[in-house]
Amino acid sequence: MAKPVSERADLLPLLAEVFRAHGYEGAMLALLGEATGLGKGSLYHFFPGGKAQMAAEVLAEIDRWFEVNIFAPLRESDDSARAVATMIGAVDSYFRSGQRVCLVGVFALGASRDMFAVQVQSYFIRWNDALARVLGRSGLSARVARRRSTDALVTIQGALVLARALGDSRIFGQTMANLTARLLARPE
């Protein structure tokens, strides 16, 4: 059993790992309580809206992390190569070099998809837009920048799935190492 926590913010990473491991549907209150060290009543004290509120707040916390560490740096950088390298490093770190699945992706694929559609779509749209803009600032046409940005998100998500499915995090690391050059390559 986990050490009990008393701050709501301390609960979010613990709840996230339960959702990451079991999806929304499989994250039963018993598992959420075990991970946090809290009983059902205490969980409802922190999250009166129940499991749906827990999931929404976990997604919001992930969104905040990505806004600070990925989206804003991409939007604000004048140095496209550095911005892309920073994004790749942050993505690699966040997903623990492919050992951690994308929780937003878990929600996008699960039966609860419609409950969280706005948050999931916003996350991917903002990432795609920020990356396409920084690639455009590198001299790529808007069309090429958007295509590469979308391809990068597909590549990242696919590499996470494949690394996890094969139990080989090197797949993710190799994919991330190759992605920077692919993103910034001059069009033929």
C-alpha positions as MATLAB code, in Angstrom:
seq = 'MAKPVSERADLLPLLAEVFRAHGYEGAMLALLGEATGLGKGSLYHFFPGGKAQMAAEVLAEIDRWFEVNIFAPLRESDDSARAVATMIGAVDSYFRSGQRVCLVGVFALGASRDMFAVQVQSYFIRWNDALARVLGRSGLSARVARRRSTDALVTIQGALVLARALGDSRIFGQTMANLTARLLARPE';
ca = [
       0.000    0.000    0.000;
       1.212    3.504   -0.830;
       2.081    6.118    1.739;
      -1.035    8.255    2.362;
      -0.978   11.760    0.932;
      -2.834   14.818    2.061;
      -2.464   17.284   -0.829;
      -4.618   17.009   -3.913;
      -1.647   17.819   -6.201;
       0.260   14.885   -4.678;
      -2.550   12.544   -5.709;
      -2.540   13.343   -9.411;
       0.694   11.492  -10.361;
      -0.437    8.468   -8.366;
      -3.849    8.462  -10.013;
      -2.226    8.964  -13.421;
      -0.217    5.776  -13.072;
      -3.360    3.782  -12.269;
      -5.129    5.210  -15.329;
      -1.996    4.602  -17.398;
      -1.837    0.955  -16.315;
      -5.559    0.126  -16.365;
      -7.250    2.712  -18.565;
     -10.249    4.661  -17.381;
     -12.541    1.642  -17.396;
     -10.170   -0.582  -15.430;
      -9.186    2.032  -12.855;
     -11.507    0.836  -10.115;
     -11.809    2.831   -6.923;
     -10.049    0.030   -5.042;
      -6.984    0.421   -7.295;
      -7.104    4.216   -7.052;
      -7.362    3.960   -3.270;
      -4.516    1.473   -3.060;
      -2.253    3.704   -5.148;
      -2.994    6.794   -3.066;
      -3.346    5.177    0.334;
      -6.817    6.719    0.634;
     -10.178    5.133    1.224;
     -13.195    5.735   -0.949;
     -14.506    8.520    1.316;
     -11.197   10.361    1.264;
     -10.949   10.068   -2.517;
     -14.423   11.575   -2.815;
     -13.406   14.321   -0.387;
     -10.642   15.363   -2.791;
     -12.655   14.572   -5.923;
     -16.405   14.956   -5.304;
     -17.004   14.210   -8.995;
     -15.525   10.746   -8.537;
     -13.412    8.909  -11.057;
     -14.436   11.211  -13.924;
     -13.113   14.240  -12.019;
      -9.928   12.373  -11.134;
      -9.320   11.528  -14.787;
     -10.133   15.060  -15.963;
      -7.727   16.566  -13.436;
      -4.995   14.083  -14.344;
      -5.413   15.027  -18.013;
      -5.314   18.720  -17.066;
      -2.069   18.156  -15.143;
      -0.523   16.369  -18.124;
      -1.701   19.206  -20.336;
      -0.023   21.760  -18.040;
       3.251   19.825  -18.160;
       3.167   19.627  -21.952;
       2.214   23.299  -22.247;
       5.236   24.364  -20.174;
       7.753   21.818  -21.465;
       6.699   21.192  -25.063;
       4.067   23.517  -26.550;
       5.255   26.904  -25.251;
       8.940   26.297  -26.075;
       7.954   25.273  -29.617;
       5.738   28.335  -30.056;
       8.230   30.803  -28.575;
      11.553   29.649  -30.014;
      13.312   31.474  -32.808;
      15.769   28.592  -33.173;
      13.862   25.732  -34.809;
      16.657   23.190  -34.450;
      17.027   23.891  -30.738;
      13.241   23.864  -30.218;
      12.887   20.480  -31.928;
      15.842   19.049  -29.984;
      14.332   20.347  -26.735;
      10.973   18.799  -27.639;
      12.586   15.440  -28.432;
      14.518   15.493  -25.158;
      11.431   16.395  -23.134;
       9.338   13.742  -24.888;
      12.010   11.116  -24.290;
      12.243   12.087  -20.638;
       8.479   12.269  -20.095;
       7.849    8.872  -21.636;
      10.909    7.493  -19.825;
      12.547    6.499  -23.067;
       9.538    4.505  -24.198;
       8.861    2.671  -20.953;
       5.773    4.751  -20.161;
       2.646    4.788  -22.320;
       0.923    7.983  -23.357;
      -1.983    8.436  -20.971;
      -3.694   10.873  -23.340;
      -3.449    8.150  -25.976;
      -4.915    5.611  -23.542;
      -7.926    7.888  -23.081;
      -8.162    8.487  -26.846;
      -8.373    4.756  -27.521;
     -10.510    3.625  -24.601;
     -14.258    3.221  -24.366;
     -14.352    6.472  -22.377;
     -12.979    8.363  -25.395;
     -16.049   10.539  -25.802;
     -15.952   11.665  -22.143;
     -12.534   13.227  -22.655;
     -12.641   13.998  -26.387;
     -12.222   17.757  -25.987;
      -9.161   17.440  -23.736;
      -7.569   14.740  -25.891;
      -8.183   16.610  -29.138;
      -6.923   19.883  -27.689;
      -3.684   18.221  -26.534;
      -2.882   16.770  -29.946;
      -4.062   19.811  -31.935;
      -1.955   22.205  -29.860;
       1.113   19.961  -30.113;
       0.667   19.569  -33.863;
       0.124   23.319  -34.348;
       3.121   24.352  -32.237;
       5.429   21.891  -33.971;
       4.176   22.851  -37.450;
       4.781   26.531  -36.668;
       8.354   26.002  -35.504;
       9.044   23.864  -38.562;
       7.582   26.623  -40.732;
       9.955   29.096  -39.110;
      12.810   26.829  -40.174;
      11.972   27.623  -43.800;
       9.653   24.744  -44.655;
       6.424   25.538  -46.474;
       3.276   25.442  -44.360;
       2.156   22.263  -46.134;
       5.453   20.429  -45.582;
       5.702   21.677  -41.987;
       2.185   20.411  -41.187;
       2.812   17.052  -42.845;
       6.059   16.565  -40.911;
       4.471   17.662  -37.665;
       1.604   15.214  -38.037;
       4.054   12.486  -39.027;
       6.137   13.245  -35.926;
       3.157   12.783  -33.601;
       2.222    9.547  -35.362;
       5.850    8.414  -35.087;
       6.071    9.233  -31.373;
       2.802    7.495  -30.531;
       3.612    4.495  -32.724;
       7.082    4.159  -31.232;
       5.576    4.164  -27.754;
       3.165    1.398  -28.678;
       5.791   -0.718  -30.446;
       8.403   -0.282  -27.701;
       5.837   -1.284  -25.109;
       4.462   -4.190  -27.149;
       7.924   -5.649  -27.774;
       9.297   -4.745  -24.350;
      12.196   -2.961  -26.008;
      12.625    0.696  -25.044;
      15.539    0.970  -27.495;
      12.924    1.237  -30.243;
      11.650    4.483  -28.766;
      15.137    5.862  -28.191;
      16.227    5.086  -31.735;
      13.064    6.585  -33.150;
      13.527    9.778  -31.146;
      17.176   10.010  -32.224;
      16.152    9.801  -35.893;
      13.154   12.115  -35.592;
      15.071   15.388  -35.195;
      16.901   14.939  -38.493;
      13.699   13.912  -40.271;
      11.820   16.941  -38.991;
      14.447   19.474  -39.983;
      15.619   17.948  -43.271;
      15.366   20.205  -46.305;
      12.547   19.197  -48.657;
      13.610   17.439  -51.821;
];
